[in-house]
């Protein structure tokens, strides 16, 4: 990936990794309900944007269609 190479060439260091999980009703109707622990009466979850640990990646990929690894970069000035 050229973007990752650019960050590294500019002196950025990867400081963290985590997952972005997109749970969307229109992708798969059951995803938002699976993403939240409890429901509130009268509210129907339609979408959720969540962060998760990389150690949960395999399990989450089996439950949700859109999972992306996010890499946080830091640069000491």
Beta strands, then each sheet from edge to edge (+ up, - down):
strand 1: 13-24
strand 2: 47-52
strand 3: 66-74
sheet 1: 2+ 1- 3+
end
